[in-house]
């Protein structure tokens, strides 16, 4: 049997690495007592092997990836399996952590999974813990008779409690786990949701640091990712990509997980730096900063939600504005987001910073908005800050807003930018312009903004709440 690298080896691959804290390693736990995970792994083309290493090492799962095929979507190659489609349930409740929910959904859909986002509330529109409203695909009651390959619970409070109190979701998840199905939870959900349901018994488990004391001491593990039989748990918004890619590996195999990780730019090259700054100027203001994030159909949901969520954690006044005729937009991977306002309602306002999210189709629609063009022109003339991520630096370029500026963007569009392009850097700041490569780099992008507006200490404090590795100085 040909051996393949496990998710653990992805983390230590010579040219690729995850930005995870040094003291928080991913660990895989294989029980010594009879476990339901073996049947589940076999049915998902997984084979578990246990290897003992030093205290710094981890146990590994090796995988046999199924045959794959590729299709082209929004300029990124999406990998799908030739096997039957994997069905995934991601529930939402009032106060669910939107970063976690959106990243899980986005990553799994890119891998080829059929993801159903289900509301446990009476209505489909659900407000996340950070204030972003998402629209579920269906109600949880419509999922009770469906069979899923994975149930993945996002965290957040009171979202995790809302999931815990949903009897239909409890029945679905408990029945699924009882049949050796794969299930996962992140942030507060392992302690607040799964523990009361009795689904953590004899399972090594991790969760957000604020809830670690709720877990049984013997089974609590301080790791970014913990796999224990069919259960996968993780720590918080800052570990959501690792969590989602670990779930991808268990569903589709290591090769698919690696491919998706590379597409999302989760993996950093050895030479890649966090941030480069040129023509340094002060960004601080004497009031609570106001930030405008315009969105459109086809905008990249990870970027929209992550930037808004992180900036709001720093007490920034964030307004998400739709350039469409409706407040509701359908993002690039199918997530439906509800904006705070229509763009025309923002036309007379002044913002300290305007940020354009990416997504090729979304960027094209942003570029067609006359009101947004006017706002960006006034932003530049007023000496205020503006920025873009992923494919949207091209919007700034078309409007002449990158002239004589250094910038970065998604690798697929770098060659189209006439300005001086900076490679191998997640975030580039030039005066009052800030750009990023997009997707998994937008956490660094948002924290860089916080650092410029409020100072490094505030950015580090926010990063700690996210459970995201961030330099001390």
KOLKE-35361 format. One record per residue (C-alpha): x, y, z; residue number from 1. Coordinates in steps of 0.25 Angstrom, whole numbers, always signed. Example, Ala and Ser with C-alpha at 12.3 -4.5 7.8 and 13.67 -1.06 7.14 Angstrom:
DRENLUM    c1    c2    c3 resi
DRENLUM   +49   -18   +31    1
DRENLUM   +55    -4   +29    2
END
This chain:
DRENLUM    c1    c2    c3 resi
DRENLUM    +0    +0    +0    1
DRENLUM    +6   +13    -4    2
DRENLUM    +8   +22    +8    3
DRENLUM    +3   +37    +8    4
DRENLUM    +5   +49   +16    5
DRENLUM    -5   +52   +27    6
DRENLUM   -11   +66   +31    7
DRENLUM    +0   +67   +41    8
DRENLUM   +10   +66   +30    9
DRENLUM    +3   +77   +23   10
DRENLUM    +7   +86   +35   11
DRENLUM   +21   +83   +34   12
DRENLUM   +23   +81   +19   13
DRENLUM   +36   +87   +15   14
DRENLUM   +30   +99    +6   15
DRENLUM   +17  +101   +13   16
DRENLUM   +14  +104   +28   17
DRENLUM    +1  +108   +36   18
DRENLUM    +2  +121   +44   19
DRENLUM    -1  +113   +57   20
DRENLUM    +4  +117   +71   21
DRENLUM   +17  +109   +75   22
DRENLUM   +10  +104   +87   23
DRENLUM    -3   +99   +81   24
DRENLUM    +0   +87   +72   25
DRENLUM   -10   +79   +65   26
DRENLUM   -12   +66   +71   27
DRENLUM   -19   +53   +67   28
DRENLUM   -24   +44   +78   29
DRENLUM   -26   +29   +75   30
DRENLUM   -33   +23   +87   31
DRENLUM   -27   +10   +92   32
DRENLUM   -41    +5   +96   33
DRENLUM   -51    +1   +85   34
DRENLUM   -55   +13   +77   35
DRENLUM   -65   +16   +66   36
DRENLUM   -55   +24   +58   37
DRENLUM   -50   +12   +51   38
DRENLUM   -62    +9   +43   39
DRENLUM   -64   +23   +40   40
DRENLUM   -50   +25   +35   41
DRENLUM   -51   +13   +26   42
DRENLUM   -64   +18   +20   43
DRENLUM   -57   +31   +17   44
DRENLUM   -45   +25   +11   45
DRENLUM   -37   +27   +23   46
DRENLUM   -27   +18   +31   47
DRENLUM   -22   +22   +44   48
DRENLUM    -8   +19   +49   49
DRENLUM    -2   +23   +62   50
DRENLUM   +12   +28   +63   51
DRENLUM   +19   +32   +76   52
DRENLUM   +29   +44   +76   53
DRENLUM   +35   +54   +85   54
DRENLUM   +26   +63   +93   55
DRENLUM   +27   +74   +82   56
DRENLUM   +22   +64   +72   57
DRENLUM    +7   +59   +70   58
DRENLUM    +0   +46   +66   59
DRENLUM    -3   +45   +51   60
DRENLUM   -14   +40   +42   61
DRENLUM   -10   +35   +29   62
DRENLUM   -20   +36   +18   63
DRENLUM   -23   +29    +4   64
DRENLUM   -29   +40    -4   65
DRENLUM   -40   +36   -14   66
DRENLUM   -39   +39   -29   67
DRENLUM   -41   +54   -32   68
DRENLUM   -45   +63   -43   69
DRENLUM   -44   +78   -44   70
DRENLUM   -54   +89   -49   71
DRENLUM   -52  +104   -51   72
DRENLUM   -60  +113   -43   73
DRENLUM   -57  +128   -41   74
DRENLUM   -42  +126   -45   75
DRENLUM   -39  +116   -35   76
DRENLUM   -38  +101   -37   77
DRENLUM   -48   +94   -29   78
DRENLUM   -45   +80   -26   79
DRENLUM   -56   +70   -26   80
DRENLUM   -57   +55   -24   81
DRENLUM   -62   +44   -34   82
DRENLUM   -68   +37   -22   83
DRENLUM   -82   +41   -17   84
DRENLUM   -84   +55   -12   85
DRENLUM   -81   +57    +2   86
DRENLUM   -92   +64   +10   87
DRENLUM   -89   +73   +21   88
DRENLUM   -98   +80   +31   89
DRENLUM   -94   +94   +37   90
DRENLUM  -104   +99   +47   91
DRENLUM  -106  +114   +50   92
DRENLUM  -112  +120   +63   93
DRENLUM  -114  +134   +68   94
DRENLUM  -100  +138   +72   95
DRENLUM   -92  +128   +64   96
DRENLUM   -78  +132   +61   97
DRENLUM   -79  +137   +47   98
DRENLUM   -64  +135   +43   99
DRENLUM   -64  +121   +47  100
DRENLUM   -77  +118   +40  101
DRENLUM   -74  +124   +27  102
DRENLUM   -59  +119   +27  103
DRENLUM   -64  +104   +30  104
DRENLUM   -75  +106   +19  105
DRENLUM   -66  +112    +8  106
DRENLUM   -54  +103   +10  107
DRENLUM   -63   +90   +10  108
DRENLUM   -71   +95    -3  109
DRENLUM   -57   +98   -10  110
DRENLUM   -54   +83    -7  111
DRENLUM   -66   +78   -14  112
DRENLUM   -75   +76    -2  113
DRENLUM   -90   +78    -2  114
DRENLUM   -92   +87   +10  115
DRENLUM  -105   +91   +16  116
DRENLUM  -106  +103   +25  117
DRENLUM  -118  +101   +34  118
DRENLUM  -124  +111   +44  119
DRENLUM  -128  +106   +57  120
DRENLUM  -136  +119   +59  121
DRENLUM  -151  +121   +54  122
DRENLUM  -145  +130   +42  123
DRENLUM  -134  +127   +32  124
DRENLUM  -127  +140   +34  125
DRENLUM  -118  +139   +46  126
DRENLUM  -110  +150   +53  127
DRENLUM   -96  +146   +56  128
DRENLUM   -88  +149   +69  129
DRENLUM   -80  +160   +62  130
DRENLUM   -93  +167   +56  131
DRENLUM   -92  +161   +42  132
DRENLUM  -106  +155   +37  133
DRENLUM  -105  +142   +29  134
DRENLUM  -117  +135   +22  135
DRENLUM  -117  +120   +24  136
DRENLUM  -121  +110   +13  137
DRENLUM  -132  +104   +20  138
DRENLUM  -138  +101   +34  139
DRENLUM  -132   +90   +43  140
DRENLUM  -146   +84   +43  141
DRENLUM  -144   +80   +28  142
DRENLUM  -131   +73   +31  143
DRENLUM  -136   +63   +42  144
DRENLUM  -138   +52   +31  145
DRENLUM  -126   +54   +23  146
DRENLUM  -113   +46   +24  147
DRENLUM  -100   +54   +25  148
DRENLUM   -85   +50   +24  149
DRENLUM   -81   +61   +34  150
DRENLUM   -88   +70   +44  151
DRENLUM   -79   +83   +47  152
DRENLUM   -83   +92   +58  153
DRENLUM   -78  +107   +58  154
DRENLUM   -76  +113   +72  155
DRENLUM   -79  +127   +77  156
DRENLUM   -88  +131   +88  157
DRENLUM   -99  +131   +90  158
DRENLUM   -99  +123   +77  159
DRENLUM   -93  +110   +83  160
DRENLUM  -104  +111   +94  161
DRENLUM  -115  +113   +83  162
DRENLUM  -110  +100   +76  163
DRENLUM  -109   +93   +89  164
DRENLUM  -124   +96   +92  165
DRENLUM  -129   +91   +78  166
DRENLUM  -135   +77   +80  167
DRENLUM  -135   +74   +65  168
DRENLUM  -120   +77   +64  169
DRENLUM  -117   +69   +76  170
DRENLUM  -124   +57   +71  171
DRENLUM  -118   +58   +57  172
DRENLUM  -104   +60   +63  173
DRENLUM  -105   +49   +73  174
DRENLUM  -111   +39   +63  175
DRENLUM  -100   +42   +54  176
DRENLUM   -89   +41   +64  177
DRENLUM   -95   +28   +69  178
DRENLUM   -94   +22   +55  179
DRENLUM   -79   +25   +55  180
DRENLUM   -81   +38   +46  181
DRENLUM   -71   +49   +46  182
DRENLUM   -75   +61   +54  183
DRENLUM   -67   +74   +59  184
DRENLUM   -68   +86   +67  185
DRENLUM   -60   +99   +69  186
DRENLUM   -58  +110   +79  187
DRENLUM   -69  +109   +90  188
DRENLUM   -77   +98   +83  189
DRENLUM   -69   +86   +89  190
DRENLUM   -72   +91  +103  191
DRENLUM   -85   +98  +102  192
DRENLUM   -92   +89   +92  193
DRENLUM   -86   +75   +90  194
DRENLUM   -82   +73  +105  195
DRENLUM   -97   +74  +110  196
DRENLUM  -101   +65   +99  197
DRENLUM   -91   +54  +104  198
DRENLUM   -83   +54   +91  199
DRENLUM   -70   +56   +97  200
DRENLUM   -69   +44  +105  201
DRENLUM   -55   +38  +105  202
DRENLUM   -51   +48   +94  203
DRENLUM   -39   +56   +95  204
DRENLUM   -44   +70   +93  205
DRENLUM   -40   +85   +91  206
DRENLUM   -48   +98   +90  207
DRENLUM   -46  +113   +92  208
DRENLUM   -37  +116  +104  209
DRENLUM   -49  +123  +111  210
DRENLUM   -56  +110  +112  211
DRENLUM   -45  +100  +114  212
DRENLUM   -49   +99  +129  213
DRENLUM   -63   +94  +125  214
DRENLUM   -56   +81  +119  215
DRENLUM   -53   +69  +127  216
DRENLUM   -39   +71  +131  217
DRENLUM   -33   +58  +127  218
DRENLUM   -38   +59  +113  219
DRENLUM   -36   +74  +111  220
DRENLUM   -24   +77  +101  221
DRENLUM   -18   +91   +98  222
DRENLUM   -16   +88   +83  223
DRENLUM   -21   +96   +71  224
DRENLUM   -27   +83   +65  225
DRENLUM   -31   +71   +72  226
DRENLUM   -36   +58   +65  227
DRENLUM   -41   +47   +74  228
DRENLUM   -48   +36   +66  229
DRENLUM   -59   +42   +58  230
DRENLUM   -59   +55   +66  231
DRENLUM   -51   +67   +62  232
DRENLUM   -50   +80   +71  233
DRENLUM   -43   +93   +70  234
DRENLUM   -40  +106   +77  235
DRENLUM   -46  +118   +71  236
DRENLUM   -47  +128   +59  237
DRENLUM   -32  +128   +57  238
DRENLUM   -32  +113   +55  239
DRENLUM   -44  +112   +46  240
DRENLUM   -36  +109   +34  241
DRENLUM   -28   +98   +40  242
DRENLUM   -41   +92   +45  243
DRENLUM   -48   +93   +32  244
DRENLUM   -36   +87   +24  245
DRENLUM   -35   +76   +35  246
DRENLUM   -49   +72   +32  247
DRENLUM   -47   +73   +17  248
DRENLUM   -35   +63   +19  249
DRENLUM   -44   +53   +26  250
DRENLUM   -55   +54   +16  251
DRENLUM   -47   +54    +3  252
DRENLUM   -33   +51    +6  253
DRENLUM   -19   +58    +8  254
DRENLUM   -17   +62    -6  255
DRENLUM   -30   +70    -7  256
DRENLUM   -27   +76    +6  257
DRENLUM   -14   +81    +1  258
DRENLUM   -19   +86   -11  259
DRENLUM   -31   +94    -4  260
DRENLUM   -21   +99    +6  261
DRENLUM   -12  +105    -6  262
DRENLUM   -23  +111   -13  263
DRENLUM   -28  +118    +0  264
DRENLUM   -13  +122    +3  265
DRENLUM   -14  +116   +16  266
DRENLUM    +0  +111   +14  267
DRENLUM   +11  +121   +14  268
DRENLUM   +24  +120    +7  269
DRENLUM   +37  +120   +15  270
DRENLUM   +40  +134   +10  271
DRENLUM   +27  +141   +12  272
DRENLUM   +26  +152   +22  273
DRENLUM   +14  +157   +30  274
DRENLUM   +14  +171   +26  275
DRENLUM   +23  +182   +18  276
DRENLUM   +21  +197   +20  277
DRENLUM   +26  +208   +11  278
DRENLUM   +24  +223   +12  279
DRENLUM   +19  +222   +27  280
DRENLUM    +9  +231   +32  281
DRENLUM    +0  +232   +44  282
DRENLUM   -14  +226   +43  283
DRENLUM   -19  +230   +56  284
DRENLUM   -32  +238   +57  285
DRENLUM   -38  +246   +69  286
DRENLUM   -51  +238   +68  287
DRENLUM   -56  +224   +67  288
DRENLUM   -52  +220   +53  289
DRENLUM   -62  +218   +42  290
DRENLUM   -60  +207   +32  291
DRENLUM   -68  +204   +19  292
DRENLUM   -68  +190   +13  293
DRENLUM   -76  +190    +0  294
DRENLUM   -80  +177    -5  295
DRENLUM   -87  +171   -17  296
DRENLUM   -92  +158   -23  297
DRENLUM   -80  +149   -24  298
DRENLUM   -71  +156   -13  299
DRENLUM   -63  +146    -6  300
DRENLUM   -70  +143    +7  301
DRENLUM   -58  +139   +15  302
DRENLUM   -52  +153   +13  303
DRENLUM   -65  +161   +15  304
DRENLUM   -68  +154   +28  305
DRENLUM   -54  +153   +34  306
DRENLUM   -50  +167   +32  307
DRENLUM   -64  +172   +38  308
DRENLUM   -63  +163   +49  309
DRENLUM   -49  +166   +53  310
DRENLUM   -50  +181   +52  311
DRENLUM   -63  +181   +60  312
DRENLUM   -55  +173   +71  313
DRENLUM   -46  +185   +72  314
DRENLUM   -59  +194   +74  315
DRENLUM   -58  +200   +59  316
DRENLUM   -71  +205   +54  317
DRENLUM   -72  +196   +42  318
DRENLUM   -83  +198   +31  319
DRENLUM   -85  +187   +21  320
DRENLUM   -92  +193    +8  321
DRENLUM   -98  +186    -4  322
DRENLUM   -96  +191   -18  323
DRENLUM  -107  +183   -22  324
DRENLUM  -122  +187   -22  325
DRENLUM  -124  +178   -10  326
DRENLUM  -117  +177    +4  327
DRENLUM  -116  +162    +2  328
DRENLUM  -104  +157    -7  329
DRENLUM  -100  +143   -11  330
DRENLUM   -85  +142    -9  331
DRENLUM   -75  +134   -18  332
DRENLUM   -77  +121   -11  333
DRENLUM   -92  +122    -9  334
DRENLUM   -93  +128    +5  335
DRENLUM  -104  +139    +6  336
DRENLUM  -100  +151   +14  337
DRENLUM  -109  +163   +18  338
DRENLUM  -102  +177   +17  339
DRENLUM  -105  +188   +27  340
DRENLUM  -108  +198   +16  341
DRENLUM  -110  +200    +1  342
DRENLUM   -98  +208    -5  343
DRENLUM  -106  +220    -8  344
DRENLUM  -109  +222    +7  345
DRENLUM   -94  +224    +9  346
DRENLUM   -92  +234    -2  347
DRENLUM   -92  +246    +7  348
DRENLUM   -84  +240   +18  349
DRENLUM   -69  +241   +21  350
DRENLUM   -62  +228   +25  351
DRENLUM   -48  +228   +30  352
DRENLUM   -45  +215   +22  353
DRENLUM   -52  +208   +10  354
DRENLUM   -48  +194    +8  355
DRENLUM   -52  +186    -4  356
DRENLUM   -53  +171    -2  357
DRENLUM   -49  +161   -14  358
DRENLUM   -56  +151   -22  359
DRENLUM   -54  +152   -37  360
DRENLUM   -69  +154   -40  361
DRENLUM   -71  +163   -28  362
DRENLUM   -60  +172   -32  363
DRENLUM   -65  +174   -45  364
DRENLUM   -78  +178   -40  365
DRENLUM   -72  +187   -30  366
DRENLUM   -64  +193   -41  367
DRENLUM   -78  +197   -48  368
DRENLUM   -83  +204   -37  369
DRENLUM   -83  +219   -40  370
DRENLUM   -86  +223   -25  371
DRENLUM   -74  +214   -21  372
DRENLUM   -65  +221   -31  373
DRENLUM   -69  +234   -26  374
DRENLUM   -66  +230   -11  375
DRENLUM   -53  +225   -15  376
DRENLUM   -49  +237   -23  377
DRENLUM   -53  +246   -11  378
DRENLUM   -46  +237    -1  379
DRENLUM   -33  +239    -9  380
DRENLUM   -35  +254   -11  381
DRENLUM   -38  +255    +4  382
DRENLUM   -25  +248    +8  383
DRENLUM   -33  +237   +15  384
DRENLUM   -29  +222   +15  385
DRENLUM   -34  +212    +5  386
DRENLUM   -30  +198    +3  387
DRENLUM   -34  +185    -5  388
DRENLUM   -31  +170    -4  389
DRENLUM   -30  +158   -14  390
DRENLUM   -35  +162   -28  391
DRENLUM   -40  +176   -23  392
DRENLUM   -27  +184   -24  393
DRENLUM   -30  +183   -39  394
DRENLUM   -42  +192   -37  395
DRENLUM   -33  +202   -30  396
DRENLUM   -23  +201   -42  397
DRENLUM   -34  +203   -52  398
DRENLUM   -38  +216   -45  399
DRENLUM   -24  +221   -44  400
DRENLUM   -23  +219   -29  401
DRENLUM   -10  +210   -29  402
DRENLUM    -2  +221   -37  403
DRENLUM   +12  +222   -31  404
DRENLUM    +8  +212   -20  405
DRENLUM   +13  +198   -16  406
DRENLUM    +3  +188   -14  407
DRENLUM    +0  +173   -14  408
DRENLUM   -12  +165   -19  409
DRENLUM   -17  +151   -22  410
DRENLUM    -6  +144   -30  411
DRENLUM   -15  +142   -41  412
DRENLUM   -16  +157   -44  413
DRENLUM    -2  +162   -40  414
DRENLUM    +3  +162   -54  415
DRENLUM    -9  +172   -58  416
DRENLUM    -5  +182   -48  417
DRENLUM    +4  +193   -54  418
DRENLUM    +9  +198   -41  419
DRENLUM   +21  +193   -33  420
DRENLUM   +16  +179   -28  421
DRENLUM   +21  +173   -15  422
DRENLUM   +22  +158   -15  423
DRENLUM   +23  +148    -3  424
DRENLUM   +16  +158    +6  425
DRENLUM    +2  +156   +12  426
DRENLUM    +0  +171   +14  427
DRENLUM    +6  +183    +8  428
DRENLUM    +4  +197   +13  429
DRENLUM    +8  +209    +5  430
DRENLUM    +4  +222   +12  431
DRENLUM   -11  +222   +13  432
DRENLUM   -13  +210    +4  433
DRENLUM   -13  +196    +9  434
DRENLUM   -14  +183    +1  435
DRENLUM   -14  +168    +3  436
DRENLUM   -14  +155    -5  437
DRENLUM   -27  +151    +1  438
DRENLUM   -34  +139    +6  439
DRENLUM   -26  +133   +18  440
DRENLUM   -17  +146   +18  441
DRENLUM   -29  +155   +22  442
DRENLUM   -27  +152   +37  443
DRENLUM   -13  +158   +36  444
DRENLUM   -19  +170   +27  445
DRENLUM   -30  +173   +38  446
DRENLUM   -20  +172   +49  447
DRENLUM   -11  +181   +42  448
DRENLUM   -22  +192   +40  449
DRENLUM   -24  +191   +55  450
DRENLUM   -10  +192   +58  451
DRENLUM    -9  +205   +50  452
DRENLUM   -22  +211   +56  453
DRENLUM   -20  +208   +70  454
DRENLUM    -6  +202   +72  455
DRENLUM    +0  +188   +73  456
DRENLUM    -5  +185   +87  457
DRENLUM   -19  +186   +82  458
DRENLUM   -16  +177   +70  459
DRENLUM   -10  +167   +79  460
DRENLUM   -21  +167   +89  461
DRENLUM   -31  +164   +77  462
DRENLUM   -22  +153   +72  463
DRENLUM   -22  +146   +85  464
DRENLUM   -37  +146   +86  465
DRENLUM   -37  +140   +72  466
DRENLUM   -27  +129   +76  467
DRENLUM   -18  +134   +65  468
DRENLUM    -3  +135   +66  469
DRENLUM    +2  +149   +65  470
DRENLUM   +16  +155   +69  471
DRENLUM   +18  +161   +82  472
DRENLUM   +25  +173   +76  473
END
